Amino acid sequence: MPFLRFLLVLLSLFTLPVHASEPPPVLAARAWLLIDHGSGQVLAAQNPGQKVEPASLTKIMTSYLVHVALRDGKLKRDQVVPVSTKAWKAIGSRMFIEPNRPVTVDELLHGVVIQSGNDASIALAEAVAGSEEAFAGMMNAEARRLGMTNTNYVNATGLPDPAHTTTVEDLARLTSALIRDFPVDYPLNAVKDYTYNKIKQPNRNRLLWLDKAIDGVKTGHTESAGYCLIASRNDGVRRLTAVVVGTASDQARVQETLALLHYGYRAFEAVKLYDKGQALSQLKVYKSTRATVGAGFTEDFVISLPPGASTSGRLKLEVTSRQPLIAPVRPGENVAKLNLLLDGKPHGEFPLVALTDAPVAGPLGRAWDSIKLWLQ
C-alpha cells in the first residue's frame, strides 16, 4: 500500500542538547537491556539478541498465561487446584504445596510470583492446560503472538533444558506486555513476602526494599544461567525496565541492575511531545462521510531524550500515513506512523491511531471517490 509523507519540524522546545549523552555503564553481565516502557525506546543494550537461559524469569510467562485464564473465565481465583505428584515433588524453589492440602489458584499465583515456587508453577500449568507439556505449547504460542521470535519454552518453571532459551529483548517485550495488559494484577510483583503452609518466604527481588519506586518484576538463578533480574521502576513520570542476565551473584545482579536504571534516569529526561488525543495530522479519508480523520495517540506521548533538550532544533518528526485510507475507519485503528529523526537519522518509530471514526458514505459518495481513486 503506498504511503503519503508529511514532514513536521519541531519547535525549539523539542530539540536535543549540543553535547552527546553519556555512554551506558559497562555491566558485569552476559546480556542486558534498558527500555522506556511508555514509548518502547531501547535506551541501552548489550547482546540483546543473544540466546540466554531465562531460569525463573520463565515464570513471568507462566503468570501471564494464568492472568489470561482468569480474565477469560477459564480459572477462578478461589478455585481449588489438585496437587499432582509431579508438582509436589518439584525440585528447586518451592511454596511447599501438598497433595492432601487444598490450595487455590490465587494462593498458587502468589507462590509463583512472590516465592518463585516451581511446585506452584507446575500445578497452575496443569490447571490451565492439563499438563506442563501442553502448557509449554501455550507459552510458545503466546510468545509468538507477543513478537518474542527468539524464545522457546519447554517447561513452566525455568529449570534448565538446552532447548529452553530466550533473549533479553524478548524478556523486555514480555515484561511490557504483563504491565500493559494486566495493570490490576501487576502490583502482586511488588509484594515483599508471602506465607503458605505456615512457611513465610521473602520476595527474592531485593530491590523492592532498596527503592520504593521499583515495583517488580522477577529474579532467576541456575548454575548455568547465573543470577538474573528484571526490575521495573516508575517514578510517577515514566517507567523504565531493566533486564540483566548472567551475573555472578545475587549482590552483583542487584548492583548492576541499579546501575542500569540509574543511568536511564540520569542520561535521559522525560519530554512530552503530544497530549492525549492531540492530532498530529489530518488524514484524507475516501468513501466516507468525513473528509479527514485525525491521527495521534490515545495517551500522552512522553519520550526519553538526553537532558537539556531545548534549542538546537535537531529533532524532527516525519508522519507516514496509510494511503489510500478508505472508510470505514474506527477510533484506535492504526492509520499512520510517527518517525523521529535526530540529525536526519532514525531515532524511533511509533504507531499513530485514528482519533475519531470515519463512517462509510452513501452510494453516491462512494462512487464519486471510486472515480477519484481510479483517476489517481
BALUMLUM-155498 format. One record per residue: x, y, z of N, C-alpha, C in turn. Coordinates in steps of 0.02 Angstrom, whole numbers, padded with zeros to 5 digits, always signed. Layout:
REM residues N
XYZXYZXYZ;...
This chain:
REM residues 376
+00043-00060+00000+00000+00000+00000+00045+00062+00000;+00034+00110-00046+00076+00170-00048+00067+00212+00014;+00117+00255+00027+00116+00298+00086+00123+00371+00065;+00091+00415+00104+00096+00487+00094+00135+00515+00152;+00184+00558+00139+00228+00583+00191+00214+00655+00208;+00218+00669+00273+00214+00738+00298+00276+00749+00340;+00310+00804+00331+00369+00820+00371+00352+00877+00418;+00357+00865+00483+00340+00915+00533+00403+00933+00572;+00422+00996+00571+00482+01019+00607+00461+01042+00676;+00494+01013+00727+00477+01031+00796+00501+01100+00814;+00465+01132+00860+00487+01195+00888+00546+01183+00934;+00577+01237+00958+00638+01230+00998+00627+01192+01063;+00565+01187+01085+00551+01150+01147+00570+01077+01140;+00569+01049+01080+00579+00978+01069+00644+00967+01030;+00700+00986+01057+00763+00978+01023+00814+00947+01070;+00870+00928+01041+00922+00894+01080+00978+00942+01099;+01012+00929+01156+01067+00972+01176+01127+00963+01129;+01173+01010+01133+01232+01008+01090+01276+00948+01107;+01285+00937+01172+01330+00883+01193+01294+00816+01192;+01331+00763+01172+01303+00696+01170+01291+00669+01240;+01245+00623+01246+01231+00592+01310+01290+00548+01332;+01295+00537+01396+01349+00494+01422+01338+00422+01398;+01391+00384+01390+01383+00314+01368+01354+00272+01424;+01322+00216+01407+01294+00173+01459+01349+00140+01501;+01333+00118+01561+01383+00085+01602+01404+00018+01573;+01463-00005+01593+01486-00072+01574+01467-00118+01631;+01424-00166+01616+01398-00210+01668+01433-00278+01665;+01443-00307+01724+01471-00375+01729+01413-00424+01722;+01387-00431+01661+01330-00474+01647+01337-00501+01577;+01302-00557+01565+01305-00589+01499+01269-00548+01447;+01211-00521+01465+01172-00480+01420+01126-00436+01461;+01108-00378+01433+01063-00333+01469+01030-00284+01421;+00976-00254+01446+00938-00208+01404+00897-00162+01449;+00891-00099+01429+00852-00048+01466+00802-00017+01418;+00738-00017+01437+00687+00012+01394+00645+00064+01432;+00619+00111+01394+00567+00156+01417+00501+00122+01402;+00465+00103+01455+00404+00064+01446+00351+00102+01406;+00343+00166+01419+00291+00205+01386+00301+00212+01311;+00361+00229+01291+00375+00240+01220+00401+00179+01184;+00426+00130+01223+00455+00070+01193+00527+00080+01170;+00556+00138+01186+00625+00151+01165+00675+00105+01200;+00723+00080+01163+00780+00045+01193+00833+00098+01209;+00847+00108+01273+00893+00161+01294+00965+00136+01298;+00974+00072+01310+01041+00043+01312+01035-00033+01308;+01085-00065+01279+01082-00138+01272+01151-00167+01260;+01159-00228+01282+01219-00267+01268+01196-00338+01252;+01213-00362+01192+01193-00429+01170+01117-00440+01176;+01076-00394+01150+01004-00401+01160+00974-00462+01126;+01005-00486+01071+00978-00544+01035+01013-00609+01049;+01059-00609+01097+01096-00670+01114+01051-00719+01151;+01055-00783+01131+01016-00834+01165+01042-00844+01236;+00996-00841+01283+01014-00850+01354+00964-00895+01387;+00983-00922+01444+00938-00963+01484+00898-00918+01532;+00832-00921+01530+00793-00874+01571+00787-00893+01645;+00802-00956+01662+00792-00979+01731+00721-00960+01754;+00714-00935+01815+00647-00921+01841+00614-00859+01812;+00650-00822+01769+00616-00769+01732+00562-00798+01687;+00566-00863+01675+00514-00900+01640+00446-00889+01672;+00445-00882+01737+00381-00879+01774+00342-00815+01758;+00373-00766+01725+00334-00708+01702+00284-00731+01650;+00304-00774+01604+00257-00801+01555+00206-00847+01588;+00228-00887+01637+00182-00930+01673+00126-00889+01706;+00145-00836+01741+00095-00794+01774+00053-00757+01723;+00083-00737+01667+00046-00701+01615-00011-00745+01589;+00003-00808+01576-00049-00853+01550-00102-00868+01602;-00083-00869+01666-00133-00878+01719-00179-00818+01722;-00150-00758+01715-00192-00697+01712-00240-00699+01653;-00216-00724+01596-00259-00731+01537-00317-00779+01553;-00301-00836+01584-00353-00885+01601-00404-00856+01650;-00381-00816+01698-00427-00784+01745-00470-00733+01709;-00440-00693+01666-00477-00643+01628-00531-00674+01585;-00514-00731+01554-00560-00763+01508-00609-00810+01543;-00607-00815+01608-00653-00856+01645-00638-00930+01645;-00578-00949+01622-00559-01020+01621-00535-01044+01689;-00515-00997+01731-00497-01010+01801-00532-00960+01845;-00542-00977+01908-00567-00930+01958-00517-00927+02015;-00511-00870+02045-00460-00860+02097-00470-00906+02157;-00534-00919+02174-00547-00962+02232-00553-01036+02214;-00539-01051+02151-00543-01121+02128-00488-01163+02160;-00507-01221+02189-00459-01266+02219-00425-01308+02165;-00359-01310+02166-00320-01345+02116-00291-01409+02145;-00301-01467+02113-00271-01529+02138-00195-01526+02130;-00159-01552+02178-00086-01553+02177-00062-01622+02154;-00033-01624+02095-00009-01688+02068+00057-01708+02102;+00074-01770+02093+00139-01794+02119+00196-01756+02088;+00190-01740+02024+00244-01703+01989+00253-01634+02020;+00198-01600+02033+00203-01534+02064+00230-01539+02135;+00205-01586+02173+00226-01594+02243+00301-01608+02249;+00328-01647+02203+00399-01668+02206+00445-01623+02165;+00420-01565+02143+00461-01520+02103+00525-01501+02140;+00580-01499+02104+00644-01480+02135+00653-01405+02131;+00702-01380+02168+00717-01308+02167+00672-01270+02214;+00662-01206+02200+00622-01163+02244+00549-01187+02246;+00519-01185+02305+00452-01213+02313+00411-01170+02361;+00344-01175+02356+00300-01144+02405+00273-01196+02454;+00291-01260+02442+00276-01316+02488+00202-01334+02489;+00174-01342+02429+00106-01369+02423+00109-01444+02435;+00051-01473+02455+00047-01544+02470-00015-01573+02438;-00013-01638+02419-00070-01669+02385-00135-01667+02425;-00131-01672+02490-00191-01676+02531-00211-01609+02563;-00177-01556+02545-00193-01490+02573-00223-01447+02517;-00286-01424+02525-00318-01383+02473-00278-01319+02460;-00271-01302+02397-00237-01240+02378-00275-01209+02319;-00284-01144+02322-00322-01109+02271-00277-01079+02217;-00309-01061+02161-00272-01028+02107-00238-00965+02133;-00272-00925+02173-00243-00863+02199-00183-00877+02243;-00186-00928+02285-00129-00945+02327-00070-00968+02283;-00084-01008+02234-00031-01031+02189+00000-00974+02150;-00041-00926+02130-00014-00868+02093+00033-00828+02138;+00015-00820+02201+00060-00788+02249+00124-00829+02256;+00117-00895+02257+00176-00938+02262+00223-00933+02203;+00195-00922+02144+00236-00914+02084+00271-00847+02083;+00232-00793+02092+00258-00726+02083+00304-00705+02141;+00284-00719+02203+00322-00695+02261+00375-00746+02283;+00355-00810+02288+00401-00861+02314+00439-00897+02259;+00423-00885+02196+00455-00917+02139+00451-00993+02143;+00393-01017+02165+00385-01089+02176+00379-01129+02111;+00425-01177+02103+00420-01222+02046+00359-01268+02053;+00344-01288+02115+00286-01331+02126+00221-01294+02108;+00217-01231+02127+00158-01190+02110+00152-01181+02035;+00209-01171+02001+00208-01161+01928+00181-01222+01892;+00202-01281+01914+00180-01342+01882+00106-01354+01896;+00084-01341+01957+00014-01351+01975-00031-01305+01933;-00011-01243+01924-00051-01197+01884-00049-01215+01810;+00009-01238+01786+00014-01260+01717-00034-01317+01703;-00039-01364+01750-00084-01421+01743-00157-01398+01747;-00170-01348+01789-00239-01322+01795-00262-01287+01732;-00216-01253+01698-00234-01215+01638-00237-01261+01577;-00187-01306+01569-00181-01343+01506-00187-01418+01513;-00191-01444+01574-00196-01517+01583-00130-01549+01598;-00076-01522+01571-00008-01547+01583+00041-01491+01573;+00100-01499+01603+00152-01448+01595+00175-01445+01522;+00176-01503+01489+00198-01505+01419+00149-01466+01374;+00085-01476+01386+00035-01438+01346+00039-01364+01362;+00053-01348+01425+00059-01278+01445+00119-01246+01410;+00174-01283+01403+00233-01256+01368+00215-01239+01296;+00171-01279+01266+00147-01262+01198+00109-01197+01197;+00068-01186+01249+00032-01122+01254+00080-01065+01265;+00132-01076+01303+00182-01024+01315+00215-01004+01250;+00232-01052+01209+00264-01037+01145+00217-01002+01097;+00153-01021+01097+00105-00987+01055+00096-00915+01076;+00094-00903+01142+00087-00835+01167+00150-00794+01152;+00208-00826+01157+00270-00792+01140+00270-00768+01068;+00246-00810+01022+00242-00790+00952+00194-00731+00944;+00137-00734+00979+00088-00680+00973+00117-00614+00997;+00158-00616+01049+00187-00556+01077+00249-00532+01039;+00269-00569+00988+00328-00549+00950+00394-00573+00978;+00391-00622+01024+00452-00649+01054+00480-00703+01007;+00511-00682+00953+00530-00728+00899+00591-00770+00915;+00628-00754+00968+00688-00792+00985+00682-00828+01051;+00621-00847+01069+00608-00881+01132+00577-00949+01120;+00599-00998+01159+00569-01065+01158+00564-01092+01229;+00503-01111+01248+00491-01138+01315+00481-01213+01311;+00506-01249+01361+00492-01321+01368+00461-01337+01435;+00460-01289+01481+00428-01300+01546+00403-01235+01575;+00366-01239+01630+00335-01181+01661+00377-01151+01717;+00434-01181+01732+00473-01163+01791+00538-01126+01776;+00568-01143+01720+00635-01116+01705+00690-01162+01724;+00673-01224+01746+00726-01272+01760+00766-01285+01696;+00831-01296+01702+00875-01298+01643+00855-01351+01592;+00858-01331+01529+00849-01376+01473+00882-01342+01413;+00922-01378+01374+00957-01346+01318+00911-01310+01268;+00848-01333+01264+00801-01302+01216+00761-01246+01247;+00770-01232+01311+00732-01181+01346+00772-01116+01346;+00760-01073+01296+00802-01014+01287+00760-00953+01269;+00791-00895+01278+00759-00832+01260+00813-00780+01248;+00795-00716+01245+00842-00661+01240+00818-00605+01286;+00862-00560+01304+00841-00505+01347+00792-00459+01310;+00797-00456+01245+00750-00417+01205+00680-00446+01211;+00674-00512+01207+00609-00545+01213+00582-00539+01285;+00627-00544+01333+00605-00538+01403+00578-00468+01418;+00608-00418+01388+00583-00349+01396+00514-00342+01364;+00505-00373+01306+00441-00370+01272+00386-00404+01314;+00403-00461+01344+00355-00496+01386+00337-00455+01448;+00387-00426+01479+00375-00386+01539+00331-00326+01524;+00342-00293+01468+00300-00237+01448+00228-00260+01438;+00219-00319+01408+00152-00346+01397+00117-00360+01463;+00153-00387+01512+00124-00401+01578+00100-00337+01611;+00141-00285+01610+00124-00221+01641+00066-00188+01604;+00067-00191+01538+00016-00158+01497-00051-00195+01500;-00050-00261+01496-00111-00299+01488-00146-00315+01554;-00109-00314+01609-00138-00332+01674-00119-00282+01728;-00139-00219+01720-00119-00167+01768-00147-00179+01838;-00205-00212+01843-00234-00225+01909-00196-00282+01945;-00172-00330+01907-00137-00388+01935-00063-00377+01945;-00033-00333+01905+00040-00324+01908+00066-00306+01978;+00031-00266+02020+00058-00249+02086+00077-00308+02130;+00053-00368+02114+00073-00427+02152+00149-00436+02150;+00180-00412+02096+00252-00419+02089+00291-00376+02139;+00258-00330+02173+00291-00287+02222+00283-00312+02293;+00243-00364+02303+00232-00390+02371+00296-00422+02397;+00316-00404+02458+00382-00422+02483+00388-00491+02514;+00332-00520+02536+00335-00587+02564+00266-00620+02561;+00267-00686+02570+00204-00723+02569+00212-00785+02613;+00159-00801+02649+00160-00859+02693+00109-00910+02669;+00132-00972+02660+00088-01027+02644+00113-01088+02681;+00065-01128+02706+00083-01188+02743+00127-01172+02803;+00113-01112+02832+00149-01087+02890+00223-01074+02876;+00240-01066+02813+00309-01052+02793+00310-00984+02759;+00343-00936+02789+00348-00869+02762+00412-00863+02721;+00404-00840+02659+00461-00831+02615+00462-00760+02587;+00521-00729+02583+00525-00662+02555+00530-00664+02479;+00507-00610+02448+00519-00600+02377+00595-00596+02366;+00619-00632+02315+00692-00633+02304+00719-00569+02271;+00674-00525+02251+00694-00462+02221+00711-00412+02276;+00774-00406+02293+00794-00363+02349+00788-00289+02333;+00779-00273+02269+00771-00203+02251+00706-00174+02278;+00657-00217+02294+00594-00193+02323+00605-00158+02389;+00658-00177+02425+00674-00146+02489+00720-00085+02481;+00755-00082+02424+00806-00030+02415+00779+00033+02381;+00725+00027+02343+00699+00083+02305+00623+00076+02301;+00587+00120+02333+00514+00114+02335+00481+00126+02268;+00517+00154+02220+00489+00164+02153+00493+00101+02110;+00531+00052+02133+00536-00012+02097+00479-00058+02121;+00440-00083+02074+00381-00122+02092+00379-00191+02059;+00436-00218+02043+00441-00286+02014+00508-00292+01978;+00524-00347+01945+00473-00393+01923+00490-00465+01944;+00551-00489+01929+00566-00559+01942+00641-00571+01943;+00661-00619+01986+00729-00642+01987+00733-00712+01957;+00794-00733+01941+00805-00800+01917+00876-00822+01931;+00885-00886+01941+00953-00912+01951+00956-00987+01940;+01003-01008+01901+01027-01077+01898+01103-01072+01889;+01136-01128+01899+01209-01127+01893+01230-01108+01822;+01193-01132+01772+01211-01117+01703+01188-01047+01681;+01132-01023+01708+01107-00957+01687+01140-00900+01724;+01169-00914+01783+01193-00861+01825+01136-00827+01861;+01149-00769+01890+01098-00732+01927+01066-00679+01880;+01000-00680+01877+00964-00638+01830+00912-00596+01867;+00894-00539+01838+00846-00495+01870+00813-00450+01818;+00747-00446+01821+00710-00396+01783+00679-00349+01834;+00696-00285+01830+00670-00235+01877+00637-00179+01839;+00579-00157+01863+00542-00102+01832+00532-00047+01883;+00546+00014+01861+00543+00071+01907+00498+00125+01878;+00451+00148+01918+00404+00200+01897+00409+00258+01946;+00435+00315+01922+00444+00373+01966+00385+00420+01964;+00331+00398+01932+00272+00440+01926+00269+00480+01862;+00326+00486+01828+00329+00520+01764+00337+00470+01707;+00381+00423+01716+00392+00371+01666+00416+00307+01700;+00409+00252+01665+00429+00187+01689+00487+00161+01646;+00542+00143+01678+00598+00111+01645+00604+00039+01670;+00620-00006+01625+00627-00077+01642+00696-00101+01621;+00731-00133+01668+00798-00159+01655+00796-00235+01657;+00828-00266+01608+00835-00339+01606+00909-00355+01608;+00930-00391+01659+01001-00408+01668+01007-00483+01681;+01045-00517+01639+01053-00590+01647+01127-00608+01649;+01141-00663+01685+01208-00692+01685+01259-00655+01727;+01239-00631+01787+01288-00602+01833+01314-00657+01879;+01365-00640+01919+01400-00691+01958+01369-00705+02026;+01327-00660+02052+01300-00669+02119+01236-00629+02127;+01201-00642+02181+01140-00603+02196+01158-00530+02206;+01213-00516+02241+01234-00447+02252+01251-00413+02186;+01282-00450+02141+01301-00421+02076+01240-00403+02035;+01189-00446+02034+01131-00430+01994+01094-00370+02022;+01095-00361+02088+01064-00302+02118+01103-00239+02099;+01168-00241+02106+01210-00182+02092+01207-00163+02018;+01212-00213+01974+01214-00199+01903+01147-00173+01877;+01093-00201+01904+01027-00179+01884+01014-00108+01907;+01033-00092+01969+01027-00024+01994+01068+00025+01952;+01128+00005+01934+01171+00048+01894+01138+00063+01827;+01106+00014+01797+01074+00023+01732+01013+00068+01738;+00972+00058+01790+00913+00101+01800+00934+00173+01815;+00984+00182+01858+01007+00249+01874+01033+00284+01812;+01068+00247+01770+01092+00276+01707+01034+00302+01665;+00981+00262+01660+00924+00282+01620+00892+00346+01642;+00884+00354+01708+00853+00415+01734+00901+00474+01733;+00966+00460+01735+01015+00515+01734+01030+00538+01663;+01035+00492+01617+01057+00508+01549+01000+00530+01503;+00938+00517+01524+00880+00535+01483+00828+00569+01526;+00794+00618+01497+00739+00651+01532+00674+00637+01495;+00620+00640+01531+00554+00628+01501+00529+00694+01470;+00514+00692+01406+00488+00750+01370+00422+00732+01338;+00370+00769+01354+00305+00757+01324+00300+00795+01258;+00293+00757+01204+00288+00787+01138+00217+00803+01119;+00170+00761+01139+00100+00771+01119+00053+00751+01176;-00003+00785+01179-00055+00769+01227-00097+00712+01202;-00129+00677+01248-00178+00626+01232-00233+00656+01187;-00246+00624+01131-00299+00647+01087-00280+00705+01041;-00219+00728+01044-00197+00783+01000-00182+00756+00931;-00210+00787+00880-00200+00764+00811-00133+00790+00784;-00089+00744+00765-00027+00763+00733-00039+00784+00660;-00089+00752+00630-00104+00766+00560-00177+00747+00547;-00207+00780+00497-00273+00762+00472-00265+00723+00407;-00287+00661+00408-00276+00617+00351-00339+00614+00307;-00328+00618+00242-00383+00613+00195-00414+00543+00197;-00481+00539+00200-00517+00476+00200-00563+00474+00140;-00561+00419+00104-00604+00409+00045-00665+00367+00063;-00719+00379+00025-00781+00341+00032-00811+00347+00101;-00804+00407+00132-00828+00418+00200-00870+00482+00202;-00912+00486+00254-00949+00548+00266-00903+00602+00294;-00844+00583+00317-00793+00630+00341-00740+00640+00287;-00716+00702+00281-00663+00715+00233-00595+00692+00259;-00585+00701+00325-00521+00683+00356-00532+00651+00424;-00479+00619+00449-00479+00591+00516-00413+00610+00550;-00417+00630+00613-00356+00649+00648-00316+00587+00669;-00250+00592+00665-00205+00538+00686-00164+00562+00746;-00162+00521+00798-00125+00540+00858-00117+00482+00906;-00111+00499+00970-00100+00448+01022-00159+00447+01070;-00174+00389+01097-00228+00382+01145-00206+00399+01216;-00140+00407+01226-00113+00430+01291-00062+00485+01277;-00046+00524+01329+00007+00574+01321+00069+00539+01293;+00100+00569+01242+00160+00539+01212+00221+00569+01245;+00252+00530+01289+00312+00551+01325+00371+00509+01301;+00426+00541+01285+00484+00507+01258+00545+00522+01300;+00593+00476+01301+00656+00488+01336+00706+00520+01289;+00733+00577+01310+00782+00614+01271+00840+00634+01316;+00899+00644+01288+00955+00668+01330+00936+00733+01365;+00960+00744+01426+00940+00803+01464+00962+00868+01431;+00923+00920+01441+00940+00985+01415+00912+00998+01346;+00869+00953+01322+00840+00964+01256+00802+01030+01256;+00824+01079+01214+00791+01145+01219+00793+01184+01154;+00851+01199+01126+00853+01249+01073+00891+01231+01010;+00917+01170+01005+00962+01158+00948+00925+01142+00883;+00862+01122+00886+00822+01110+00826+00843+01051+00785;+00873+01000+00817+00897+00942+00780+00847+00884+00777;+00794+00888+00815+00744+00835+00816+00686+00853+00770;+00668+00808+00725+00613+00819+00679+00566+00758+00681;+00505+00770+00658+00455+00718+00654+00434+00707+00582;+00426+00644+00564+00402+00627+00497+00343+00580+00505;+00284+00601+00483+00224+00561+00488+00212+00525+00421;+00208+00460+00423+00195+00419+00364+00126+00388+00371;+00080+00407+00328+00011+00384+00335-00005+00328+00286;-00056+00290+00304-00082+00237+00261-00123+00269+00206;-00107+00256+00144-00144+00286+00088-00153+00236+00032;-00211+00233-00001-00269+00274+00016-00304+00247+00079;-00328+00292+00120-00364+00274+00181-00438+00273+00164;-00468+00213+00167-00536+00203+00144-00582+00184+00202;-00640+00216+00205-00689+00203+00258-00715+00130+00252;-00734+00100+00309-00739+00133+00375-00672+00134+00411;-00661+00187+00450-00604+00192+00495-00631+00199+00565;-00606+00158+00610-00632+00157+00679-00582+00190+00726;-00606+00222+00780-00561+00252+00829-00513+00199+00857;-00449+00216+00862-00399+00170+00886-00367+00127+00833;-00391+00132+00772-00362+00093+00716-00296+00124+00694;-00245+00083+00684-00181+00108+00660-00188+00137+00590;-00169+00200+00583-00177+00234+00518-00112+00267+00495;-00062+00272+00538+00000+00307+00519+00056+00287+00566;+00116+00311+00550+00175+00301+00592+00209+00369+00604;+00235+00377+00664+00275+00436+00680+00348+00415+00683;+00388+00443+00639+00460+00429+00638+00497+00488+00668;+00536+00477+00720+00577+00529+00750+00646+00528+00717;+00669+00586+00696+00734+00593+00664+00778+00639+00705;+00838+00616+00720+00888+00656+00756+00947+00666+00710;+00961+00728+00692+01014+00744+00644+01004+00705+00579;+00940+00696+00560+00925+00663+00498+00927+00587+00501;+00942+00559+00560+00946+00487+00568+00887+00461+00610;+00863+00400+00597+00806+00373+00634+00820+00371+00709;+00772+00392+00748+00779+00394+00821+00721+00359+00856;+00674+00331+00817+00617+00295+00845+00558+00296+00798;+00517+00244+00803+00457+00238+00760+00398+00218+00804;+00341+00254+00797+00285+00243+00841+00220+00244+00802;+00173+00198+00817+00110+00196+00780+00063+00252+00801;+00027+00279+00753-00025+00329+00765-00092+00298+00749;-00143+00316+00788-00209+00287+00778-00260+00342+00760;-00315+00320+00732-00370+00366+00717-00401+00390+00782;-00411+00455+00788-00439+00483+00849-00515+00488+00846;-00544+00482+00786-00617+00482+00777-00635+00429+00727;-00699+00417+00719-00720+00369+00669-00730+00404+00602;-00731+00365+00550-00746+00390+00483-00795+00341+00451;-00860+00353+00460-00911+00306+00434-00911+00304+00358;-00941+00250+00332-00946+00241+00260-00999+00290+00232;-00982+00320+00175-01029+00365+00141-01084+00327+00105;-01132+00363+00080-01185+00332+00041-01161+00310-00028;-01204+00279-00068-01184+00253-00134-01154+00306-00179;-01183+00366-00180-01157+00418-00224-01087+00440-00203;-01078+00450-00138-01013+00471-00113-00960+00418-00126;-00977+00355-00116-00929+00301-00129-00911+00298-00203;-00962+00307-00246-00949+00303-00318-00904+00360-00340;-00917+00421-00315-00876+00479-00334-00803+00470-00312;-00793+00445-00251-00724+00434-00227-00691+00377-00266;-00729+00328-00287-00700+00274-00328-00673+00302-00393;-00709+00349-00422-00686+00381-00484-00622+00420-00471;-00621+00457-00415-00561+00497-00399-00500+00451-00389;-00510+00394-00354-00455+00348-00342-00432+00318-00408;-00480+00303-00452-00461+00274-00517-00421+00324-00559;-00440+00388-00556-00404+00440-00593-00334+00450-00565;-00326+00441-00500-00260+00449-00469-00213+00392-00490;
